[in-house]
Amino acid sequence: MEIRKVQVTGGSSFVITLPKEWAEKQRVKKNDPLGLIVQPDGTLLVTKELSERPVQREKKFDVTRGADPRLLFRLLIAAYIAGYTTMVVFSKDRLPPAIRMAVREFSQMTVGPEVVEETETSAVLKDLLNPAEMPLENTIRRMYVIVRNMHADAMNVLVSGNAALAADVIARDNDVDRLHWLVARQTHMVLRDMNIARRMGGDPSRVVKIYIVSRIIERIGDHAVRFAENAQKIPAGAISGELMSSLKKAHGLALSLLDRGIQSLFLADIRASHENIEKTVELGVACREIGDHSLSLPQEIVVALRDIAESIRRSGEYAGDISENVINILVEEAG
């Protein structure tokens, strides 16, 4: 850290010199305008970038020597999360059909990137979304609604044996993933560009914690998929009476934990968050009851029910993690 003394000129203006090495690296010249941004902690950010537009960044992927389409898909996701606004997939020869399919799948699975140019040897994707136009809180609300409905429908699959509904639950997990990747992208961009953080109205520390909440909701969605998959293994009508009551009780507790976790986040309620965490103990007891009431059933049904109970328990515990994160956010913001 360089220490520089503040000078006073004209009796009222406070002046501090810029480090010469930094100024030369940024190519700052006499009379150049510089932007000053006050950070949440009181520090000042000095920047030569005065435009409100996001910084344009390009990433290129050469598949001339061949590439695994699944690997390319993951590389594109990584570039998307890293904040690249343009992604170019190219080859000296004709692009293989599998590579083109991976590019299209990536475009369909993410929010913003679209194929804007395509030739025999290349495909260009450009992000058409302004990150400041998608508040993180709105994305979290949307993820919550999708995941909660997935869990509710997974229980309906268990009751009715509806295979089409199970497939729909599994398909909706893609919507959750694409929203989570959007939050991850915005988080990375906020940490790289303080102008974006300012336009989105959140300090980086809070944005990181919101990202953690997004990750938790995405995992709860994964457990809804496992619930639906295991529910398909159990014939309709095979579960009734006390066992079904135990399943519905535990499932209702898990969903109420998720509801209260999200509510405490948007209502900024520390006490509600604490009470929600304490409720996870009750869920553990309810899930153990499922095992106690299923011992007389065939082995394959017992295994599926055990996995369902585990998904219910983990989902509720993840909801408790949301409440813990809410407490962390509110304590830090209280100062």
Number of C-alpha atoms within 10 A of each C-alpha: 3 4 5 10 8 11 12 11 9 6 7 8 9 10 11 10 9 11 10 10 9 10 12 10 8 11 10 15 9 5 6 8 12 12 12 12 15 12 14 12 7 8 9 12 12 12 14 14 13 11 9 9 10 15 16 11 12 14 15 13 15 14 21 15 8 11 14 12 18 12 11 19 19 14 14 24 18 15 19 26 20 17 25 19 20 21 23 19 22 21 17 12 12 13 19 16 10 13 21 16 13 19 24 16 12 23 20 14 18 21 18 17 20 20 17 12 11 14 10 12 15 19 20 18 24 19 21 13 13 12 23 16 9 14 14 22 15 10 16 21 14 13 22 21 12 17 27 19 16 28 28 16 20 31 22 16 25 28 19 15 21 17 15 9 17 25 16 15 27 19 13 17 21 16 18 28 21 19 21 26 22 24 28 25 21 28 26 19 22 25 16 15 14 19 22 22 21 17 13 18 12 16 16 21 15 16 24 19 17 23 22 18 26 28 21 20 28 24 19 27 29 20 25 30 25 21 29 29 22 22 27 20 15 20 13 15 10 12 18 12 8 13 16 17 13 21 25 15 16 25 25 18 22 29 20 17 28 27 16 22 30 22 16 21 23 12 12 15 17 19 11 19 25 17 15 26 21 13 17 22 13 12 23 20 12 22 24 16 18 24 17 11 16 19 11 9 13 9 11 11 20 18 17 19 24 18 18 27 24 18 24 28 25 19 26 30 24 23 28 26 22 30 30 19 19 27 21 14 20 15 11 11 10 6 5
